[in-house]
Amino acid sequence: MKYRVVFEYQTEDGAMSDVYNCKDEQAASDKFAELCDMLEHSIDPTDPTGWEVVDEPDLYSVINREEGICGYVRLLED
């Protein structure tokens, strides 16, 4: 079984996206956790209001409509 981790992040200034193909579940879980952590750090700890966060086992997303920021990471099995 193959695993894929899909990442997208967008701000008013630009966007980035990537797809990581992983050979096993552990590698996919590690990459998913790393990217979730990156998205979590995009939230301003001094002003966490205005953020919508979805935290599920295979999806983590953040949205701040006021700031024009959105991003997600998704873990998929093939």
Secondary structure by P-SEA (a helix, b strand, c coil): cbbbbbbbbbcccccccbbbbbccaaaaaaaaaaaaaaaaacccccccccbbbbbccccccccccccccccbbbbbcc
